Amino acid sequence: MTGAASGIGKEVVRHSLQNNATVIGCDLNGSALEDLNVEMASDKMYIYNLNVSNSG
């Protein structure tokens, strides 16, 4: 899930985890990702601080 740390992305992460999915969450905001990881407290979530935009 790109944009996982806030807004719609965060809610999709929450819903997915509640439905027993494994989630890979990506976002530019590393500190917000860490907060999300603590908030969700799931061993089925993996977070990555990265930029998926096409800069070229």
C-alpha positions as CSV (number, residue, x, y, z in Angstrom):
1,M,0.0,0.0,0.0
2,T,1.6,3.3,-1.1
3,G,0.7,6.3,1.1
4,A,0.1,4.0,4.0
5,A,0.9,6.4,6.8
6,S,-2.1,8.7,6.4
7,G,-5.5,9.3,5.0
8,I,-7.1,6.7,2.8
9,G,-3.9,4.6,2.7
10,K,-3.9,4.3,6.5
11,E,-7.6,3.3,6.5
12,V,-6.9,0.6,3.9
13,V,-4.1,-0.7,6.0
14,R,-6.3,-0.8,9.1
15,H,-9.1,-2.6,7.2
16,S,-6.7,-5.0,5.6
17,L,-5.1,-6.0,8.9
18,Q,-8.6,-6.3,10.6
19,N,-9.3,-8.8,7.8
20,N,-6.2,-10.8,8.5
21,A,-4.2,-9.7,5.5
22,T,-0.5,-9.3,5.4
23,V,0.3,-5.6,4.5
24,I,3.4,-4.0,3.0
25,G,3.1,-0.3,3.8
26,C,5.2,2.4,2.0
27,D,5.3,6.1,2.5
28,L,7.7,9.1,2.2
29,N,7.1,10.0,5.8
30,G,9.2,7.6,7.8
31,S,8.2,8.9,11.2
32,A,4.5,8.6,10.4
33,L,5.2,5.0,9.2
34,E,6.8,4.2,12.6
35,D,3.8,5.7,14.3
36,L,1.5,3.6,12.2
37,N,3.5,0.5,13.0
38,V,3.2,1.2,16.7
39,E,-0.5,2.0,16.4
40,M,-1.4,-1.1,14.4
41,A,0.8,-3.4,16.5
42,S,0.6,-6.3,14.0
43,D,3.2,-8.9,13.1
44,K,1.5,-9.0,9.6
45,M,2.6,-5.5,8.6
46,Y,5.9,-4.6,7.0
47,I,6.9,-0.9,6.5
48,Y,9.2,0.7,4.0
49,N,10.1,4.4,3.8
50,L,10.5,5.0,0.1
51,N,9.5,7.2,-2.8
52,V,7.5,5.4,-5.6
53,S,7.1,8.4,-7.8
54,N,8.7,8.5,-11.3
55,S,11.2,11.4,-11.0
56,G,12.6,10.9,-14.5
